[in-house]
Amino acid sequence: MNKEINTVNESSAGYAGPLLRMEGIEKGFPGVKALDKVDLDVKAGTVHALMGENGAGKSTLMKCLFGVYYKDAGKIYLEGREVNFKNPKEALENGVAMVHQELNQALKRNVMDNMWLGRFPKVAKGLPITSEKKMYTATKEIFDKLEIDVDPKTVMSKLPVSKRQMVEIAKAVSYNAKVIVFDEPTSSLTEEEVEHLFKIINMLKSQGCAIIYISHKMKEILQISDEVTIMRDGKWIATKEAADLTTGEIIKLMVGRELTNLYPPKTNEIGDVLLDVKNLTAEYSKLRDVSFTARRGEIIGVAGLDGSGRTELLENLYGTATRRSGTMTLDGKPIKNRNARESISNGFALLTEERRATGIFGILNIRENATISSLEKCKAGPFLSKKKMKKNTEWCIDSMHVKTPTQETKISALSGGNQQKVILGRWLLTDPTVLLLDEPTRGIDVGAKYEIYQLIIDLAAKGKTVIMVSSEMPELLGVCDRILVMSGGRLAGEVNAAETTQEEIMALAAKYA
């Protein structure tokens, strides 16, 4: 390790303590204390789960380790030696890698360029010429080892989110890291891909690697982890053996109370047909000949395997993807929805899957992010009214329970879950008739999930129509009235959520795959 980084003189040879130790870590942002004397010990060859509600400080703690943030107080030890990484590059060079929840990739470059960015192999030592052949071979070797079926020469933008996630995981593995942090790694993965990831993690464990695994998915945590540390409001709450924990105990430690039900009771009443879609076919994706109706007060789920056309369906309904053919009527009147502006005026709202890329405006504050889709309602004459913007944002923060010190806080400073709440609030301010939700609870903690489910049901109870894509089957079964199952870009079938099974849905999902 770098002498400048390691300030403790002890050699790590024969070191018997935890591979990673974090002691008394503190970190504050304007108006909020994100970390308050947090401790964490991670042993070599184990998976250590880090759990807590959105805003509990999990990602902040890991960013302090990885050199993204500089801690205010506390010490970090790697193999018994104190480290203070000034940036992620330094962390990577010293054996600490991180797979971030929000992917940050060069989408216009190919896969192998993304894999080796900043460390391109050269044709020969001393020559400043990148060897494409070496880069391809090295990428292919890692992919073969990890059983990742991706062509290294594929442009990143052409890959679905799940494949891009696997590329990012492979990149972390390529550093031969001693510690790898996985921040919500399965948020965009199918069940089959999750199994594949667990296989990779178990391989890394067997090689003595320490894995820190951040997730809100209880089943996964209990399946893959050896130890679990739970945080709440920036503080350490407990560290326990995973084998000694139950889902109920984890939830109680996370939220400070028991959640008797994961899903709120249904209060919505289904009315007459509001939206009628016929023979919807996309221009640039494989979505074709999709027909269905959606009723007032109905919550419709959209299920299917990765690449089945779920997201494409929502994008074509909303007009952010080019439609080749098909018709739509809303309340008996033909509508086109040729672009986002037209869709909003027709009463449609779309919550996108990729929060960072297409959801938030990272350089803007919460007020600007919350009101940007409903600026007409914030006007006083021809000018924007700051008073109205403040009032609408206050409603958004209060109703969505957003944890933030002020409205002026940059949205990029919030946790992923709180960002999601702001975006949801943004769309509710437009008072939509049809709400299109693409993975609305991705990266959201169990308590916040319940709040979002309740919100969806309340909207339906007011006569709104909700169409919701989710990779979590229990979520679709617990919240929705009816489920559309996509397969190979086509509608494979419709099922009643109260009467169907996961097996029936999976059988339909494989129909045209």
N, C-alpha and C positions, 0 to 999 in steps of 0.2 A: 504493500500500500504506500501511497504517497506520504513522505515524511512530514510535509507541511500540514497534511490533514490529520495524521495520527499524532496526537499530543501525549499519549500515554506510552511509556517506554517499554512496557511489558511485551514480550513476544507472544503471538497467538499460538505458537506451537505448543501442543498439549493442553490448550485451554479447555477447561471442562464446564464452564458456565454457559449461559444462553448465547447463541450466535449473535443475536441482536438484543440490546438492552436500551430502553429509553426511560430516563428518570426525570420526574418533576417537570415535564415539558409544558411550557406556557407560551401562548400566542394570542395577541389581541389585535383587533381591527377597530377603526373608529366607531365608538359606541357599543362595541360588543367584545366580550372575552371569549374567544373561540376555544381555547384550551386552558385548563386550570389544573396545573400540577398532575399531569397524566403520566402513568407508568405503564410500560409494556415490555415483557420478556418473551422472546421467540426462540425456541430451540431448533437446532439443526435437524433436518429430516422430518419435520412436522408441518402440519397445516394449522395455522393459528387464525381463527375467524375473528374479525373485528365487526361488532354490531352496534346499532344504535339508531335512533330516529334521524330523519333528515335534519341537519344542523347540529348534530351531537358532537361533531368535531373529528370524525373518522378520517375523511379525506384530507382535512387540514393537518392532522397528525402525520399522515403519510407524506404530505408535501413538505413538511418540516424535515422529515428523514431524507427525502429525495432532493433537497436543495432548491425546490420551487419557492418555498418561504423560508425566511430566517427566523428561527425561534427566538422568543424574548428571554427565556430562561430554561434551565434544565440541561441535561447531558445525554449524549447518544454514544453508545459503545458498540463496535462491531468486532467480534472475536476478542473482546476484552480491551480493545484499544479505542480511545475516544476519537470520534470523527465529527467534523462539521463541514458538510458538503456545501460549497458556495453556489453550485448550480447542478442541474441534472447530468450534465456531461461528466462532471467529477464523480457523481454518485455511480454512474454506469461504469466508469473506469475502475472503480473500487469495489465492484461486485454487487451493487444494489440496482435492480431494474424495477420498473413500474408500468403496468398496463392500465392506462387511465380509462375512466368511465366514458368520458367524452373523447372520441377519436380525433386526433389532430394529425391528419395525413395530407401529403401532397397528392391530391386527387387526379391531377393532370399528368402525373408521372406513373411509371409502371410499378409493379409490385417489388421487383428487386431493387429499384432505385430507393423506394421507401424503406426497405430492409436495411440498406447499407448507407443511408444518408449520413454524411459527416465522417464516414470511414471507408470510402470507396476503395476497393483493392486496385493496386496499380499494375500496369503491364510488367514493370520491372522496378526494383528498388532504385530510388533516385529520379525516376522518370515521372513527371506529373501527368501521366496519361492513364485514365481509368480503363481497367480490363473488363469489358462486358462479359467475356467468356468466364473469367474467374467469379464474377458476381453471380452469373446465372448458375454455375456449378455449385457454388456455396449455398445459394438459396434453395436449389433443388435438393441438395443433400439434407438440409434442415427440414424441408417440407416432407421428404420421404421418411425421415426419422420420426417425425411427428404425425405422419399419415394425413397430411393436409393436401387436399386435391385442388390446387390452384396453380395455374401457369404463371411462372415468374415474370413473363413478359406482358401480362395483362395490365391494362391501364386501370388504376385503382377505382376510378369513377364508375367503371363498368361492373364492379363487384357489388353484390348485396352487402348490407351492413354486417351480417353474420360472418361472411368470408373476410371482410376487412378486419373484423375483430380477431379472427384466427391468425391473420397476417401479423397483427400487432403482438399477439401472444408469441408467435414464432420469433419475432424480432427480439422480444425480451429474453427468450431462451438462447438466442444466438450470442448473447453477451457472456454466456457461461456464468451467470450471476450466482452469488451465494444466497442472496435474499431477493425474492420476486414478490412484488405487491400486485395483487389482482383487485382492481376496483370495479365492482359490479360487472364481472367478465361475462356473465350469462344473460345480461339484460336483453340482448338481441339474438340469442342463440335458440335453436330448436332443441327439443329433448334429446334427439340423436347427437347433436353437436355438443350438448352439455356432457353427455356420456364420454364423448371423444376428449373434451377438455379435462375431465376427471382422470382419464387414462394418462394424459400428458402430465398432470399434477402428480399422480402417483409415481410416474417415472422419475420426475424431478426429486420427489421425496426420497426415493431409493438411492439417489446420487448424493444425498446429504444436504440438498437445498432446503432453505427455510421459506415457507410460503405464507404470506399474509393475505387473507382472503376476506374482502369486504363484500357483503351481500345482504339483501333484505329477505332472501328466500330461505325460510326456516328449514324446509326439507333438505335443501342442498347443504346447508350449514351442518346439520346433524349427520348427513351422509359422508361428507368429505373431510371435516375438520377433526383435529385431535384436541385442541383447546379453544375456548371461546372467551374473548374479552368483550364486555359490554360497557358502552359509554352513554352518558346522558347529560345534556347541557354543558358539554365541554369537559366533563369530569369522568374519571375512572369509577365505575360502579362495582364490577366484579370480574374475576377471571376464574373459569371453571372448566373441568374436563367435559368435553362434548358428550361423552357417554353417560354423564350424570345429569344431563339437562333434557327437558321436554320443551316442546314448542310453547306451551303455556307459561312455563317458567321464564323462558327467554323474553317473551312479550312483556311479562310483568316487570322484569328487570329493565327492559328498554323504555317502556312508557310510564312506569311507576304505578300502573294500575292493571287490572285484569280486563281482557277483551273477551267477553263471553261468546260473541259471534264475530266471524270474519267478514260477514256481509250483512248490511242493514235489511230490515224487512221491506218487502216490495209494497209500495203505496200507489204506484202508477196505474191508471186505467187506460186501456187501449181503445182508441176511437176509430174513426173512419180513415180511409186511405188518404195520406197527405202527399207522399212522393211516389211517383210511378216511373220506373226506369225500364226501358225496352231496348233490347239488342245493342247494349253499350259495347263498342269496340274501339280500342285504342289505336293510335297511329304508330307509336314507337315502342310499344311493349306487346306482350303476347295476350293481353286482356282481350277477350272476344265474346261477343254475343251473350252478354250478361243481362238478364231481365229479373226484376223483383219489385215488390211494393213495400212501402214502409208506412205505418199508420201513426196517427197522432198519439203521443204518450207511450210509444213503443221504444224499447231498447233492443236494438238489433246487434248481435255480435257477428264478427267476421273471422272465421277460423281458416286454417290451412297451413301447409308447410312453407318453409322459406322459399320465396320465388314463385309462389302460387298465384300471385296477383292481388293480394290483399291491399297493399299500399297503393298499387296502381288503380284499383277500384276507387278509393277515396280521392286520389289525385284527379281522376277523370270526372268524378262527380263535381269536384270543386273547380275544375278548369285550369289547374296548374300543369296538367299534362294534356297533350293534343289528342282530341277525339277524332276518330275516323268516321264513325257513324253511330247511330243510336239516337233515341229521343228521351226527354225527361219532362214530366209535368209536375208542377207543385200546386196542390189544391185545385187541380183540374186545368191549370193554365200552363201552356208550353213555356219552358225556360231553356236558355242556352248555356249559361255559366261558362263563357268563353275565357274568362280570366278571373283573378281573385277579386278585383274591384266589383265586377258584375255579380259574382257569387255572394259577396257580402251584402250588396243591395237587394239580392233575392232572399236574404235571411239565412245564408249558409256560413258556417265557420269550420275551419280545419286546424286541428292540433296535430302538428307533424311529428313523425317518429324521432327524427334527429334534432334534439333540443338545441344543441350548440350551433349546428350548421344552418338550420332553417327555422328555428324557434325564437331565440333571443337575439337582441341587438346588444352585443357584449360591451360596446363602448358607451351605451346610454344607461341612464339611471332607471330605477324601478318605475317612477312616474311616467317617464317617456315610453318605456316598454309596455306599461299597462294601458295607456290611452291611445297608442299609435293607430289602432284599428277603429277607433271611435272618436276621431278628432272633431267630426261634425257636431257631436254632442257636447263638445268642450268649447264651443265658440260663443262669443258675445259680440253679435254683429259679424263683421268680416274678420275679426281677430280672435285668436285663441285666448281663453280666459284661464289664467293660472289658478284662480280660485276653484273653477269647475274641475280642472285637471287634478288639483289636490283632493277635492271631494270624492271624485270617482276613484282615484288611486287609494284613498283611505278605505272606501267600500271594498275594493279588491283585496287589500291587505287584511282587513278585519274578517271578511266573509270566507276568505281562503286560508286564514290563520298563517299568514306568511311571517316568518321570523326575520325581522330586519330592524336595524336601529332607526333608520329614517327613509323617507321616500326618495331622498337624493342619493342613496347608496347605489353604486353601480351594480347592475344585475349580475355581472360576472363574479362579484364578491359573495353571492349567496350560494348555498348548497344546491346541488342538482334538483333535489325535491322541492325546495322553495322557489327555484326558477320555474319549475313546472307549474306550481300553483299560480305564479304571476301570469304565465301565459294563458292558463285556464281562465283566470279572472279577466284578462284582456278580451277574450272572446265572449265572455258572458256580458261584458259591457256593451257589446254590439247587439245584445238581445236576439240571438239567432233562433230561427225556427227549426233548422236542421243542424245538429252538432255532429261533426265528423271527428272522431278521436282515433289517432293512430298510436297504439301502445301508451295510453294515458298514465299508467302507473309504473312505467319503466324507471327503475332506479329510485322508487319511492318506498319509504318505510311502511310497516304494517299499520301504524296509527293513522298516517296520512292517507294511505290507501282507503281505509274505511271512510274517511272524510270525503274523498273523491267519489267513492261508490255512492255515498249518501247524496252528494251533489247531483250526480247523474240521475239517480232515482227521483230526486226532488224536481229536476228539470223536466223529466218525463211526466211527472205528476201534474205539471203545469201545462201539459199538452205539447211539449217539444218532442221532436223525434231525435233519438241518439243512435248513431251508427258507429260501432266501436270495434277496432281491430285489436286483438290481443294474442300473444303467444302463450299465455297462461290459461290453460283449459279450465281449471277450477274457477277462475275469475269470470270467464264467459258463462259458465253454468250457474254461477252464484248471482250474477247481476242482470243478465240478459233475459228477454222474453223469448226470442227466436234467434237462431244462429244460421248464418249463411256460410257454407263451406266451399272454399275456393280450391281448385286443383288445376295446375297447368294453364292458368289464365282463364279458366272457365268456371261457371257456377256448377259445382258437382251435386249440390242438394241443399235443402233447407230442413232444419229440425227444430222441434219445440224444446227449449232449454230445460223445462221442467220434466220432460219425459225421456230425453236422450241420454246416452252414455259417452264417455270419452272414447270407447272402442268404436262406436258407431261413427263418431266424428272423424276419427283417424282413418277408418275404412273409406269414407267419402273423400278425405283429403288425398288419398293415394289413387283415386279413381282415374285421373288423367295425368298423373305425375310421371 
